[in-house]
Amino acid sequence: MGLHRTAAGIPVIVEEVPRSRTAALSVNFSVGCRDEDRDNCGTAHFLEHIMFKGTRKRNARQFSELVEGAGGEMNAYTTKESTSFHVFSLDETFDVMKGLMADMMTAPLIDEEHVELERGVVLQEISMLEDDPEDYSRVLLDRSIWEGHPMSNTETGGPDCVANLKANDLRRFFEGHYRPPNMCVVACGNVSAEDVVSWTERTFDSLPQAQRINGRTPPSPKACTKVFPKEGDQAYVELGFPGLPGKHPDRKALTVACIILGGGTSSRLYQTVREDQGLVYHISTFPQSYTDCGIVDTFFSASIGKLDQVMRTLAKEMSSFKDQGPTEDEVRRAKRWIKGMLVRKLEGTDSRLYWQGEHYMLNGELADAERSITEFEKVSREDVMRVINEIFQRKRMCAALLAPQKEGEAAARRMQSLDF
């Protein structure tokens, strides 16, 4: 495994696994929905779709036939801060997939006909998100805690913006962002580092530099409680706290803290709220880091009549966690659980590809599983205790409730009296 650079300075991460029968390649760009303004929100995600509609050499059907004929798969995803295009194939057909990736990344068609056809698909995706209350409640938390900042943007964008985007808008966005130095290349499996670096140089080194280098500014988190109306008798609740950016030294301790509080079926919140009292089907706490900020969110859904009881129980558990801290056994168990998840996740070529790409885009460095495990092992009970009291402050909490309006607003008022 190594980090290389092309003659033009493009970072190339290659993990050679000679015994593997597969090969994987990703081209990652440091552009996501936080790099969009109010008038073009959803552009990065819409462009991700359009990139698969054909190039100046091949149409979409030819792409599909070549990919599947090579025993491969081609896909992409867009996040708040990055966009990744990736291919997986047999090692014997890796050259085919590299050729298709080069074609897509350097000569996408992006014409008005395809934009009009795909617009309906993207609008349907937005509608599907709003129909999934668990996923949509996280969108509402982002919208609330980062209100007024691009971090509040949704990856899919809003229907009004998407309805007005034209092919020229997407093309300008592509030419302005999807170029060096806003990119890195990752390859894993039965591949040659020399070959992948050479391919990257031939494909990307001669491209014009990106017109826009992301000038991001960190958000100022809001502490508020907002109710978003939804008919029915269920409340979907996201409780958010400002978290830690990717390179923060306490990030590992925060992960351990979140595992203990609400990371699995043995966590404090799951055992108390779900197992002991039967108030919810699921409750979880999860930290998410970005380049210059972070968020810790606790999610649960409950019948509106049980919402007050859930919140009182949750506040009591938070208070106990902050006052007494975790036990040594909880810390040991959480670290072992994290180690198990990491080791299992990295057994597949595809998982290693994702991990390397995401880690580099977040931290600007090579990911190292053994180093990560060692850093988690060093986390002490005192580290967890310190980060708990720094992060889980009631005065910094932002709550987003997707619930019946009248009952939700009444519950939100009662939440103001809770403390921990």
PEVEN-V425922 format. One record per pair of residues at least 24 apart in sequence whose C-alpha atoms are under 10 Angstrom apart, sorted by the first residue. I is the first residue (numbers start at 1). GAP is how many residues later the second one is. If there is no record, write none. Layout:
i={I;I}
gap={GAP;GAP}
//
This chain:
i={1;1;1;1;1;1;2;2;2;3;3;3;3;3;3;4;4;4;4;4;5;5;5;5;5;6;6;6;6;6;6;6;6;7;7;7;7;7;8;8;8;8;8;8;8;8;9;9;9;9;9;10;10;10;10;10;10;10;10;10;10;10;10;11;11;11;11;11;11;11;11;11;11;11;12;12;12;12;12;12;12;12;12;12;12;12;13;13;13;13;13;13;13;13;13;13;13;13;13;13;13;14;14;14;14;14;14;14;14;14;14;14;14;14;14;14;15;15;15;15;15;15;15;15;15;15;15;15;16;16;16;16;16;16;16;17;17;17;17;17;17;18;18;18;18;18;18;19;19;20;20;20;20;20;20;20;20;21;21;21;21;21;21;21;21;22;22;22;22;22;22;22;22;22;22;22;22;22;22;22;22;23;23;23;23;23;23;23;23;23;23;23;23;23;23;23;23;23;23;23;23;24;24;24;24;24;24;24;24;24;24;24;24;24;24;24;24;24;24;24;24;24;24;24;24;25;25;25;25;25;25;25;25;25;25;25;25;25;25;25;25;25;25;25;25;25;25;26;26;26;26;26;26;26;26;26;26;26;26;26;26;26;26;26;26;26;26;27;27;27;27;27;27;27;27;27;27;27;27;27;27;27;27;27;28;28;28;28;28;28;28;28;28;28;28;28;28;28;28;28;28;28;28;29;29;29;29;29;29;29;29;29;29;29;29;29;29;29;29;29;30;30;30;30;30;30;30;30;30;30;30;30;30;30;30;30;30;30;31;31;31;31;31;31;31;31;31;31;31;31;31;31;31;31;32;32;32;32;32;32;32;32;32;32;32;32;32;32;33;33;33;33;33;33;33;33;33;33;33;33;33;33;34;34;34;34;34;34;34;34;34;34;34;34;34;35;35;35;35;35;35;35;35;35;35;35;36;36;36;36;36;36;36;37;37;37;38;38;38;38;38;38;38;39;39;39;39;39;39;40;40;40;40;40;40;40;40;40;40;41;41;41;41;41;41;41;41;41;41;41;41;42;42;42;42;42;42;42;42;42;42;42;42;42;42;43;43;43;43;43;43;43;43;43;43;43;43;43;44;44;44;44;44;44;44;44;44;44;44;44;44;45;45;45;45;45;45;45;45;45;45;45;46;46;46;46;46;46;46;46;46;46;46;46;46;47;47;47;47;47;47;47;47;47;47;47;48;48;48;48;48;48;48;48;48;49;49;49;49;49;49;49;49;49;49;50;50;50;50;50;50;50;50;50;50;50;51;51;51;51;51;51;51;51;51;51;51;52;52;52;52;52;52;53;53;53;53;53;53;53;53;53;54;54;54;54;54;54;54;54;55;55;55;55;55;55;55;55;55;55;56;56;56;56;56;56;56;57;57;57;57;57;57;58;58;58;58;58;58;59;59;63;63;63;63;63;66;66;66;67;67;67;67;69;69;70;70;70;70;71;72;72;73;74;74;77;78;78;79;79;79;80;80;80;80;80;80;80;81;81;81;81;81;81;81;81;81;82;82;82;82;82;82;83;83;83;83;84;84;84;84;84;84;84;85;86;86;86;86;86;86;87;87;87;88;88;88;88;88;88;89;90;90;91;91;91;92;92;94;94;95;95;98;98;98;98;99;99;101;102;102;102;102;102;103;105;105;105;105;105;106;106;106;106;106;106;108;108;109;109;110;110;110;110;110;110;110;111;111;111;111;111;112;112;112;112;113;114;115;115;115;115;115;116;116;116;116;119;119;119;119;119;119;120;120;122;122;122;122;122;122;123;123;123;123;123;123;123;124;125;125;126;126;126;126;126;126;126;127;127;127;129;133;133;133;133;133;133;133;133;134;134;134;134;134;134;134;135;136;136;137;137;137;137;137;137;137;137;137;137;137;137;137;138;138;138;138;138;138;138;138;138;138;138;139;139;140;140;140;140;140;140;140;140;140;141;141;141;141;141;141;141;141;141;141;141;141;141;142;142;142;142;142;142;142;143;143;144;144;144;144;144;144;144;144;144;144;144;145;145;145;145;145;145;145;145;145;145;145;145;145;145;145;145;145;145;146;146;146;146;146;146;146;146;147;147;147;147;148;148;148;148;149;149;149;149;149;150;150;150;150;151;151;151;151;151;151;151;152;172;173;173;174;174;175;175;175;175;175;175;176;176;176;176;176;176;177;177;177;177;177;177;178;178;178;178;179;179;179;179;179;179;179;179;179;180;180;180;180;180;180;180;180;180;181;181;181;181;181;181;181;182;182;182;182;182;182;183;183;184;184;184;184;185;185;185;185;186;186;186;186;186;186;186;187;187;187;187;187;187;187;188;188;188;188;188;188;188;188;189;189;189;189;189;190;216;216;217;217;218;218;218;218;218;218;219;219;219;220;221;221;221;221;221;221;222;222;222;222;223;223;223;223;223;223;224;224;224;224;224;224;224;225;225;225;225;225;225;225;225;225;225;226;226;226;226;226;226;226;226;227;227;227;227;227;227;227;227;227;227;227;227;227;227;228;228;228;228;228;228;228;228;229;229;229;229;229;229;229;229;229;230;230;230;230;230;230;231;231;231;231;232;232;232;232;232;233;233;233;233;233;233;233;234;234;234;234;234;234;234;234;234;234;234;235;235;235;235;235;235;235;235;235;235;235;235;235;235;235;236;236;236;236;236;236;236;236;236;236;236;236;237;237;237;237;237;237;237;237;237;237;237;237;237;237;238;238;238;238;238;238;238;238;238;238;238;238;238;239;239;239;239;239;239;239;239;239;239;239;239;240;240;240;240;240;240;240;240;240;240;240;240;240;240;241;241;241;241;241;241;241;241;241;241;241;241;241;241;241;242;242;242;242;242;242;242;242;242;242;242;242;242;242;242;243;243;243;243;243;243;243;243;243;243;243;243;243;244;244;244;244;244;244;244;244;244;244;244;245;245;245;245;245;245;245;245;245;245;246;246;246;246;246;246;246;246;246;246;246;246;247;247;247;247;247;247;247;247;248;248;248;248;248;248;249;250;250;250;250;250;251;251;251;251;251;251;252;252;252;252;252;252;252;252;252;252;252;253;253;253;253;253;253;253;253;253;253;253;253;253;253;253;253;254;254;254;254;254;254;254;254;254;254;254;254;255;255;255;255;255;255;255;255;255;255;255;256;256;256;256;256;256;256;256;256;256;256;256;256;256;256;256;256;256;257;257;257;257;257;257;257;257;257;257;257;257;257;257;257;257;257;258;258;258;258;258;258;258;258;258;258;259;259;259;259;259;259;259;259;259;259;259;260;260;260;260;260;260;260;260;260;260;261;261;261;261;261;261;261;261;261;261;262;262;262;262;263;263;263;263;263;264;264;266;266;266;267;267;268;268;268;268;268;268;269;269;269;269;269;269;272;272;272;272;273;273;273;273;273;273;273;274;274;277;277;277;278;278;279;279;279;279;279;279;280;280;280;289;290;290;290;291;291;291;291;292;295;296;296;296;297;297;297;298;299;299;301;301;301;302;303;304;304;304;304;304;305;305;307;307;307;307;307;308;308;308;308;308;311;311;311;311;312;312;312;314;314;315;315;315;315;315;316;316;316;317;318;318;318;318;318;318;318;319;319;319;319;319;319;320;321;321;321;321;321;322;322;322;322;322;322;322;322;322;322;322;323;323;323;323;324;325;325;325;325;325;325;325;326;326;326;326;326;327;327;328;328;328;329;330;331;331;331;331;331;332;332;332;332;334;335;335;335;335;335;336;336;336;338;338;338;339;339;339;339;339;339;339;340;342;342;342;342;343;343;343;392;393;393;394;394;394;395;395}
gap={186;187;192;365;366;367;191;364;365;182;183;190;362;363;364;181;189;190;192;193;179;180;192;195;196;191;192;193;194;195;196;198;199;190;191;193;194;198;172;173;192;193;196;197;198;199;171;172;175;192;196;169;170;171;172;173;174;175;187;190;191;194;195;169;170;172;173;174;175;186;189;349;353;354;171;172;173;174;175;181;184;185;188;189;345;354;171;172;173;174;175;180;183;184;340;343;344;347;352;353;354;171;172;173;174;175;177;178;179;180;181;182;183;339;342;352;171;172;173;174;175;176;177;178;334;337;338;341;171;172;173;174;175;176;177;171;172;173;174;175;332;73;170;171;172;173;174;170;171;70;71;168;169;170;171;328;329;68;69;70;71;168;169;170;328;49;50;66;67;68;69;70;71;72;166;167;168;169;326;327;328;49;64;65;66;67;68;69;70;71;72;74;164;165;166;167;168;169;326;327;330;48;49;50;62;63;64;65;66;67;70;73;74;162;163;164;165;166;167;325;326;327;328;329;330;49;60;61;62;63;64;69;72;73;76;160;161;162;163;164;166;171;324;325;328;329;332;48;49;50;58;59;60;61;62;72;75;158;159;160;161;162;324;327;328;330;331;49;56;57;58;59;60;74;75;78;151;156;157;158;159;160;173;330;48;49;50;54;55;56;57;58;150;154;155;156;157;158;326;329;330;332;333;49;52;53;54;55;56;148;149;150;151;152;153;154;155;156;328;332;49;50;51;52;53;54;147;148;149;150;151;152;153;154;183;184;331;332;47;48;49;50;51;52;53;142;143;146;147;151;152;182;183;330;45;46;47;48;49;50;51;52;119;121;122;123;145;182;45;46;47;48;49;50;117;118;119;120;121;122;123;124;45;46;47;48;115;116;117;118;119;120;121;180;182;45;46;47;115;116;118;142;178;179;180;181;44;114;115;117;119;121;137;112;113;116;110;111;112;115;119;120;123;119;121;122;123;125;126;117;118;120;121;122;124;125;129;130;133;109;112;113;114;115;116;117;118;119;120;121;124;36;80;84;111;112;113;114;115;116;117;118;119;120;123;112;113;114;115;118;119;122;123;126;127;128;130;131;33;34;35;36;38;39;111;112;113;126;129;130;133;31;32;33;34;38;77;109;110;111;112;117;32;69;72;73;75;76;77;109;110;111;116;119;124;31;36;63;68;71;120;122;123;124;126;127;27;28;29;30;35;36;37;122;126;26;27;28;29;65;66;69;70;72;73;58;59;60;61;64;65;67;68;69;117;120;25;34;53;54;56;57;58;59;63;119;123;24;52;56;57;58;62;51;55;56;57;58;61;62;64;65;49;50;53;54;55;56;57;60;45;48;49;50;51;52;53;54;55;56;47;48;50;51;52;53;54;43;46;47;50;51;52;42;45;46;49;50;51;49;50;34;37;38;40;41;30;31;34;26;29;30;33;24;27;24;25;26;27;26;24;25;24;26;27;78;77;78;75;76;77;70;71;72;73;74;75;210;70;74;133;135;209;210;277;280;281;100;101;275;276;279;280;95;100;275;278;99;100;101;270;273;274;277;100;99;100;101;264;267;268;100;263;266;99;100;101;261;262;265;100;99;100;98;99;100;98;99;96;97;100;104;98;101;102;105;100;104;102;97;98;100;101;102;100;69;73;74;98;99;69;72;73;97;98;101;63;66;58;62;56;57;58;59;60;61;64;55;56;57;59;60;54;55;56;58;54;53;50;51;52;53;55;47;49;50;51;40;43;44;45;46;47;42;43;34;35;36;37;40;41;33;34;35;36;37;39;40;35;31;34;28;29;30;31;32;33;36;29;31;32;27;97;101;102;103;104;168;269;270;102;103;104;165;166;167;268;101;100;266;91;98;99;100;101;102;162;163;164;263;264;265;266;98;99;100;101;102;159;160;161;262;263;264;99;261;86;87;88;97;98;259;260;261;262;84;85;96;97;98;99;154;156;257;258;259;260;261;79;96;98;153;155;256;258;79;257;77;78;79;80;81;82;83;96;254;255;256;74;75;76;77;78;79;80;81;94;95;96;97;150;251;252;253;254;255;72;73;74;75;76;77;96;252;72;73;74;75;71;72;73;74;68;69;70;71;72;66;67;68;69;65;66;67;68;69;139;142;67;39;38;39;36;37;32;33;34;35;36;37;32;33;34;35;36;37;32;33;34;35;36;37;31;32;33;34;25;26;28;29;30;31;32;33;34;24;25;26;27;28;29;30;31;33;24;27;28;29;30;31;32;27;28;30;31;32;179;27;178;173;176;177;180;168;171;172;175;166;167;168;169;170;171;174;162;163;165;166;167;169;170;160;161;162;163;164;165;166;168;159;160;161;163;164;159;75;76;75;76;27;72;73;74;75;76;73;74;75;73;72;73;74;175;176;177;174;175;176;177;171;172;173;174;175;176;171;172;173;174;175;176;192;172;173;174;175;176;184;187;188;190;191;172;173;174;175;176;182;183;186;172;173;174;175;176;177;178;179;180;181;182;183;184;185;172;173;174;175;176;177;180;181;172;173;174;175;176;177;178;179;180;171;172;173;174;175;178;171;172;173;174;71;72;171;172;173;69;70;71;72;170;171;174;67;68;69;70;71;72;73;168;169;170;174;65;66;67;68;69;70;71;72;166;167;168;169;170;172;173;63;64;65;66;67;68;71;164;165;166;167;172;46;60;61;62;63;64;65;70;74;162;163;164;165;166;46;47;58;59;60;61;62;63;160;161;162;163;164;46;56;57;58;59;60;61;158;159;160;161;162;45;46;47;55;56;57;58;59;152;156;157;158;159;160;46;53;54;55;56;57;150;151;152;153;154;155;156;157;158;45;46;47;51;52;53;54;55;148;149;150;151;154;155;156;44;45;46;47;50;51;52;53;54;144;147;148;149;43;44;45;46;47;48;49;50;51;52;147;43;44;45;46;47;48;49;50;117;118;42;43;44;45;46;47;48;113;115;116;117;118;42;43;44;45;46;115;116;117;41;43;44;45;46;115;126;129;133;134;136;137;36;37;38;43;125;136;83;120;121;123;124;125;126;127;131;132;135;78;82;122;123;124;125;126;127;128;129;130;131;132;133;134;135;32;33;42;125;129;130;131;132;133;134;136;137;30;31;32;33;41;79;80;83;121;129;132;31;74;75;76;77;78;79;80;81;82;120;123;124;125;127;128;131;132;28;29;30;64;68;69;73;74;77;78;124;126;127;128;129;130;131;26;27;28;29;38;39;40;76;126;130;25;26;27;28;71;72;74;75;76;78;79;25;61;66;67;70;71;73;74;75;124;24;25;37;56;57;60;65;69;73;127;24;35;36;37;24;35;71;74;75;70;73;64;67;68;63;67;46;49;50;53;58;62;29;41;44;45;48;49;38;41;42;45;27;36;37;38;40;41;44;26;36;32;33;36;24;32;24;27;28;30;31;34;26;27;30;73;71;72;73;70;71;72;73;70;96;95;96;101;100;101;102;101;100;101;100;101;102;101;100;99;100;103;104;107;102;106;100;101;104;105;108;102;103;104;106;107;100;103;104;107;103;106;107;104;106;79;100;103;104;105;102;103;104;103;70;71;74;75;76;101;102;70;73;74;75;100;101;100;64;67;68;71;99;62;63;64;65;66;67;68;69;70;71;98;62;65;66;97;61;56;57;59;60;61;63;64;55;56;58;59;62;54;58;52;53;54;52;51;46;48;49;50;53;45;47;48;49;42;38;41;42;43;44;37;40;41;35;38;39;30;31;33;34;35;37;38;33;27;28;30;31;26;27;30;28;26;27;24;25;26;24;25}
//
